[in-house]
Amino acid sequence: MLSKSNSKSKVTIFRCLFVILLITNSYGQNTTYNQFWNEIQFNQTLSKKWATEIDFAAAYSSTESSSNLFENTIQRSIRGWGHYYFSPRWKFSVFIAYFNNRDVPEIGQFESPETRFALQGIYYFHKTGYTLSTRMRTEFRHMRNEDDDYENVFRYRQQIKYIQPINSKILRSGVVYAIASDELYFKSGAKVTGESFFDRNRLNIGAGYLFSDDIQIELTYCNEYLPRNSGNQTTNAASLTLTFNNLIRNLKKKIEAKKHPEMKNEE
């Protein structure tokens, strides 16, 4: 059983997330969009300290005249990561990515290719029965505006994330887990993204499932509030993420096992 202090901590976390959701939706929003985001991630461990990752993602959105969340394909991206596990509590990462932004409501109805570079740190609060983490990310975005000029946008993101296994005390194969997170975005002013310093608030709630130690899926609901001078924007998005760990290495092992079944028998 969880201690009273752990239960109180979880109640406090959910209360904070609920208050943030109320604040997010209390402002007068001019436009609301329904979206679907999907991402597939491939992670590869190099050693106990180092790992690489490559992500492929796409986003779809409704429009002001249509509520169909698949009305427009608004963004496609590819992102390459390097991860360094400094300690059990600290993980440092860097990525470079290319985003093909097209008809993104927050940017505008025009094509805006973007190259993005980021530095990131995650600190984990390991607790009995759940995991709490905070993520700090600084992004450098080089993107094209409506006048076909490229602008540089700096953005800082601060996230807190809570993960709770449902049918086990730890995350392992066959376990369903709940996810809740909130993230604040702050940015420099630019024509392509607007002049406001506060970029957005993103609240996520959902669940995940571990098919094995190397394959997992997450389905979440995202409520995103974006204050803009031209009119505030709210996004309600369904997000699907599929993650594969050491896919190539595991496939090689299966192929070798089929080619040399005697090796498995000897073991």
TIPAVEX-25856 format. One record per residue (C-alpha): residue number from 0; x, y, z. Coordinates in steps of 0.1 Angstrom, whole numbers, plus 5000, padded with zeros to 4 digits. Example, Ala and Ser with C-alpha at 12.3 -4.5 7.8 and 13.67 -1.06 7.14 Angstrom:
<sites>
+-----+------+------+------+
| pos |    u |    v |    w |
+-----+------+------+------+
|   0 | 5123 | 4955 | 5078 |
|   1 | 5137 | 4989 | 5071 |
+-----+------+------+------+
</sites>
This chain:
<sites>
+-----+------+------+------+
| pos |    u |    v |    w |
+-----+------+------+------+
|   0 | 5000 | 5000 | 5000 |
|   1 | 5011 | 5036 | 4993 |
|   2 | 5020 | 5058 | 5023 |
|   3 | 4997 | 5087 | 5033 |
|   4 | 5024 | 5111 | 5022 |
|   5 | 5025 | 5096 | 4987 |
|   6 | 4987 | 5097 | 4985 |
|   7 | 4987 | 5134 | 4995 |
|   8 | 5014 | 5141 | 4969 |
|   9 | 4993 | 5126 | 4941 |
|  10 | 4962 | 5144 | 4952 |
|  11 | 4981 | 5177 | 4952 |
|  12 | 4995 | 5170 | 4917 |
|  13 | 4960 | 5163 | 4902 |
|  14 | 4946 | 5194 | 4920 |
|  15 | 4972 | 5216 | 4904 |
|  16 | 4966 | 5201 | 4869 |
|  17 | 4928 | 5206 | 4874 |
|  18 | 4933 | 5242 | 4884 |
|  19 | 4955 | 5248 | 4853 |
|  20 | 4928 | 5233 | 4831 |
|  21 | 4902 | 5256 | 4846 |
|  22 | 4925 | 5287 | 4841 |
|  23 | 4933 | 5276 | 4806 |
|  24 | 4896 | 5275 | 4796 |
|  25 | 4885 | 5306 | 4815 |
|  26 | 4900 | 5330 | 4790 |
|  27 | 4878 | 5341 | 4761 |
|  28 | 4888 | 5320 | 4731 |
|  29 | 4881 | 5332 | 4696 |
|  30 | 4889 | 5300 | 4677 |
|  31 | 4889 | 5263 | 4685 |
|  32 | 4905 | 5236 | 4664 |
|  33 | 4903 | 5198 | 4666 |
|  34 | 4935 | 5180 | 4657 |
|  35 | 4951 | 5145 | 4656 |
|  36 | 4988 | 5141 | 4662 |
|  37 | 5007 | 5108 | 4656 |
|  38 | 5043 | 5100 | 4662 |
|  39 | 5065 | 5069 | 4658 |
|  40 | 5097 | 5067 | 4678 |
|  41 | 5127 | 5045 | 4673 |
|  42 | 5152 | 5043 | 4702 |
|  43 | 5186 | 5026 | 4702 |
|  44 | 5208 | 5021 | 4732 |
|  45 | 5245 | 5025 | 4725 |
|  46 | 5258 | 5019 | 4761 |
|  47 | 5246 | 5023 | 4797 |
|  48 | 5250 | 5060 | 4793 |
|  49 | 5242 | 5068 | 4757 |
|  50 | 5213 | 5063 | 4733 |
|  51 | 5200 | 5076 | 4700 |
|  52 | 5164 | 5082 | 4688 |
|  53 | 5147 | 5091 | 4656 |
|  54 | 5111 | 5103 | 4654 |
|  55 | 5086 | 5106 | 4625 |
|  56 | 5055 | 5127 | 4632 |
|  57 | 5024 | 5141 | 4614 |
|  58 | 4996 | 5164 | 4625 |
|  59 | 4961 | 5169 | 4611 |
|  60 | 4936 | 5197 | 4619 |
|  61 | 4901 | 5209 | 4614 |
|  62 | 4895 | 5244 | 4599 |
|  63 | 4872 | 5273 | 4609 |
|  64 | 4846 | 5260 | 4583 |
|  65 | 4850 | 5222 | 4591 |
|  66 | 4851 | 5203 | 4624 |
|  67 | 4868 | 5173 | 4607 |
|  68 | 4901 | 5168 | 4625 |
|  69 | 4916 | 5152 | 4594 |
|  70 | 4905 | 5181 | 4571 |
|  71 | 4941 | 5193 | 4566 |
|  72 | 4975 | 5178 | 4569 |
|  73 | 4992 | 5207 | 4587 |
|  74 | 5026 | 5194 | 4597 |
|  75 | 5051 | 5166 | 4591 |
|  76 | 5085 | 5162 | 4608 |
|  77 | 5116 | 5141 | 4613 |
|  78 | 5137 | 5145 | 4644 |
|  79 | 5171 | 5129 | 4655 |
|  80 | 5181 | 5127 | 4691 |
|  81 | 5211 | 5120 | 4712 |
|  82 | 5205 | 5111 | 4749 |
|  83 | 5230 | 5110 | 4778 |
|  84 | 5219 | 5093 | 4811 |
|  85 | 5240 | 5113 | 4836 |
|  86 | 5226 | 5096 | 4866 |
|  87 | 5194 | 5078 | 4877 |
|  88 | 5178 | 5112 | 4882 |
|  89 | 5192 | 5132 | 4853 |
|  90 | 5189 | 5127 | 4816 |
|  91 | 5203 | 5152 | 4791 |
|  92 | 5194 | 5153 | 4754 |
|  93 | 5199 | 5172 | 4722 |
|  94 | 5180 | 5170 | 4689 |
|  95 | 5179 | 5185 | 4654 |
|  96 | 5147 | 5184 | 4634 |
|  97 | 5131 | 5194 | 4602 |
|  98 | 5094 | 5205 | 4603 |
|  99 | 5073 | 5209 | 4571 |
| 100 | 5047 | 5233 | 4585 |
| 101 | 5018 | 5238 | 4561 |
| 102 | 4985 | 5255 | 4570 |
| 103 | 4994 | 5254 | 4607 |
| 104 | 4966 | 5275 | 4624 |
| 105 | 4990 | 5291 | 4650 |
| 106 | 5014 | 5302 | 4623 |
| 107 | 4991 | 5309 | 4593 |
| 108 | 4977 | 5295 | 4561 |
| 109 | 5011 | 5293 | 4543 |
| 110 | 5040 | 5270 | 4540 |
| 111 | 5067 | 5276 | 4566 |
| 112 | 5097 | 5251 | 4565 |
| 113 | 5115 | 5250 | 4598 |
| 114 | 5148 | 5237 | 4611 |
| 115 | 5148 | 5232 | 4649 |
| 116 | 5177 | 5226 | 4673 |
| 117 | 5171 | 5220 | 4710 |
| 118 | 5189 | 5212 | 4743 |
| 119 | 5169 | 5194 | 4770 |
| 120 | 5172 | 5181 | 4806 |
| 121 | 5149 | 5159 | 4825 |
| 122 | 5150 | 5154 | 4863 |
| 123 | 5132 | 5124 | 4878 |
| 124 | 5116 | 5122 | 4912 |
| 125 | 5114 | 5084 | 4917 |
| 126 | 5086 | 5076 | 4941 |
| 127 | 5070 | 5043 | 4952 |
| 128 | 5042 | 5034 | 4929 |
| 129 | 5046 | 5064 | 4905 |
| 130 | 5071 | 5086 | 4887 |
| 131 | 5072 | 5124 | 4886 |
| 132 | 5095 | 5143 | 4863 |
| 133 | 5102 | 5178 | 4852 |
| 134 | 5115 | 5187 | 4818 |
| 135 | 5134 | 5218 | 4807 |
| 136 | 5139 | 5225 | 4770 |
| 137 | 5154 | 5254 | 4751 |
| 138 | 5146 | 5255 | 4713 |
| 139 | 5162 | 5274 | 4685 |
| 140 | 5138 | 5276 | 4655 |
| 141 | 5148 | 5289 | 4621 |
| 142 | 5115 | 5292 | 4601 |
| 143 | 5101 | 5310 | 4571 |
| 144 | 5074 | 5337 | 4575 |
| 145 | 5046 | 5348 | 4551 |
| 146 | 5070 | 5372 | 4533 |
| 147 | 5093 | 5343 | 4524 |
| 148 | 5119 | 5357 | 4549 |
| 149 | 5135 | 5334 | 4575 |
| 150 | 5133 | 5344 | 4612 |
| 151 | 5149 | 5330 | 4643 |
| 152 | 5127 | 5322 | 4672 |
| 153 | 5139 | 5312 | 4707 |
| 154 | 5115 | 5292 | 4728 |
| 155 | 5117 | 5278 | 4764 |
| 156 | 5095 | 5250 | 4776 |
| 157 | 5089 | 5238 | 4812 |
| 158 | 5070 | 5206 | 4818 |
| 159 | 5059 | 5185 | 4848 |
| 160 | 5048 | 5149 | 4841 |
| 161 | 5032 | 5122 | 4862 |
| 162 | 5031 | 5085 | 4854 |
| 163 | 5011 | 5060 | 4874 |
| 164 | 5011 | 5022 | 4867 |
| 165 | 4976 | 5008 | 4869 |
| 166 | 4979 | 4970 | 4872 |
| 167 | 5014 | 4969 | 4887 |
| 168 | 5037 | 4988 | 4910 |
| 169 | 5064 | 4992 | 4883 |
| 170 | 5064 | 4997 | 4845 |
| 171 | 5070 | 4964 | 4827 |
| 172 | 5056 | 4942 | 4800 |
| 173 | 5018 | 4940 | 4801 |
| 174 | 5013 | 4971 | 4823 |
| 175 | 4988 | 4998 | 4816 |
| 176 | 4997 | 5032 | 4830 |
| 177 | 4981 | 5067 | 4833 |
| 178 | 4998 | 5099 | 4821 |
| 179 | 4992 | 5135 | 4832 |
| 180 | 5014 | 5165 | 4823 |
| 181 | 5014 | 5202 | 4819 |
| 182 | 5038 | 5224 | 4800 |
| 183 | 5044 | 5261 | 4797 |
| 184 | 5060 | 5277 | 4766 |
| 185 | 5078 | 5311 | 4764 |
| 186 | 5092 | 5325 | 4733 |
| 187 | 5109 | 5355 | 4716 |
| 188 | 5088 | 5378 | 4694 |
| 189 | 5087 | 5372 | 4657 |
| 190 | 5064 | 5379 | 4628 |
| 191 | 5058 | 5342 | 4620 |
| 192 | 5049 | 5332 | 4656 |
| 193 | 5036 | 5365 | 4670 |
| 194 | 5050 | 5390 | 4695 |
| 195 | 5036 | 5376 | 4728 |
| 196 | 5062 | 5364 | 4753 |
| 197 | 5039 | 5336 | 4767 |
| 198 | 5035 | 5312 | 4738 |
| 199 | 5010 | 5286 | 4752 |
| 200 | 5000 | 5262 | 4779 |
| 201 | 4997 | 5225 | 4770 |
| 202 | 4978 | 5200 | 4793 |
| 203 | 4979 | 5163 | 4785 |
| 204 | 4960 | 5134 | 4801 |
| 205 | 4959 | 5098 | 4788 |
| 206 | 4972 | 5063 | 4791 |
| 207 | 4998 | 5039 | 4778 |
| 208 | 5004 | 5002 | 4774 |
| 209 | 5037 | 4982 | 4774 |
| 210 | 5034 | 4953 | 4749 |
| 211 | 5069 | 4944 | 4760 |
| 212 | 5100 | 4961 | 4774 |
| 213 | 5107 | 4973 | 4739 |
| 214 | 5073 | 4982 | 4724 |
| 215 | 5048 | 5006 | 4739 |
| 216 | 5018 | 5028 | 4728 |
| 217 | 5004 | 5060 | 4743 |
| 218 | 4970 | 5076 | 4736 |
| 219 | 4964 | 5110 | 4752 |
| 220 | 4941 | 5140 | 4750 |
| 221 | 4958 | 5174 | 4748 |
| 222 | 4942 | 5208 | 4756 |
| 223 | 4963 | 5236 | 4743 |
| 224 | 4957 | 5273 | 4749 |
| 225 | 4975 | 5299 | 4727 |
| 226 | 4971 | 5336 | 4735 |
| 227 | 4976 | 5357 | 4703 |
| 228 | 4971 | 5394 | 4694 |
| 229 | 4949 | 5384 | 4665 |
| 230 | 4927 | 5362 | 4687 |
| 231 | 4932 | 5335 | 4712 |
| 232 | 4933 | 5299 | 4700 |
| 233 | 4923 | 5266 | 4717 |
| 234 | 4933 | 5232 | 4704 |
| 235 | 4917 | 5199 | 4714 |
| 236 | 4940 | 5171 | 4701 |
| 237 | 4940 | 5134 | 4702 |
| 238 | 4976 | 5121 | 4702 |
| 239 | 4989 | 5086 | 4694 |
| 240 | 5026 | 5077 | 4700 |
| 241 | 5041 | 5043 | 4692 |
| 242 | 5076 | 5036 | 4705 |
| 243 | 5101 | 5009 | 4695 |
| 244 | 5133 | 5003 | 4715 |
| 245 | 5163 | 4986 | 4699 |
| 246 | 5141 | 4975 | 4670 |
| 247 | 5170 | 4966 | 4646 |
| 248 | 5189 | 4948 | 4673 |
| 249 | 5159 | 4927 | 4683 |
| 250 | 5151 | 4919 | 4646 |
| 251 | 5187 | 4907 | 4641 |
| 252 | 5184 | 4884 | 4671 |
| 253 | 5152 | 4869 | 4658 |
| 254 | 5168 | 4863 | 4623 |
| 255 | 5199 | 4848 | 4638 |
| 256 | 5177 | 4825 | 4660 |
| 257 | 5158 | 4812 | 4630 |
| 258 | 5190 | 4807 | 4610 |
| 259 | 5208 | 4789 | 4639 |
| 260 | 5181 | 4771 | 4660 |
| 261 | 5207 | 4748 | 4674 |
| 262 | 5222 | 4777 | 4693 |
| 263 | 5189 | 4782 | 4712 |
| 264 | 5187 | 4745 | 4719 |
| 265 | 5222 | 4744 | 4733 |
| 266 | 5213 | 4773 | 4757 |
+-----+------+------+------+
</sites>
